[in-house]
């Protein structure tokens, strides 16, 4: 319960920046050419640091963008969906290299994709200054449908745990930031392995 309250507090703190994104992002996108991959530097809080303004591989792919990923409205949808990328990474988040230890409880297979698995997962990392950052990740499929309730709050630590379980070490060499998250989604897509 503590992680939910902390994550909600972080969301409240970020709310004014999120509200500003509805004005800043369209204006910043108007200043971008079709060849640009990121917003102008003055709008970095609203950019998506990892994938930029054109989306991640799935968003840019044929099943989703179908060649429209460099158009204004497509970019706008992507950035409103990921409206605080720079803020969430650099201001509210922390660098991967600061992680010193990880512990977890619950079902590590919990996911809505690439293969859906209903479950609950609690993850905690210890940083270089001894402080801890937490994550609560819940996925519950709706019957046998392709939708689920997904609740992700605290910090995006699921990728950190997946990397640790796959490679056997923490992803400290990654030059990126773990971002904060408060995302209750009652209709998230769910990849049903039985279909």
Secondary structure by P-SEA (a helix, b strand, c coil): caaaaaaaaaaaaaaaaaaacccaaaaaaaaccccccccccccccccccccccccccccccccccccccccaaaaaaaaaacccccccccccccccccccccccccccccccccbbbbbbbbbbbbcccccccbbbbbbbccccccbbbbbbccccaaaaaaaaaaccccccccccccccccccccccccccccc
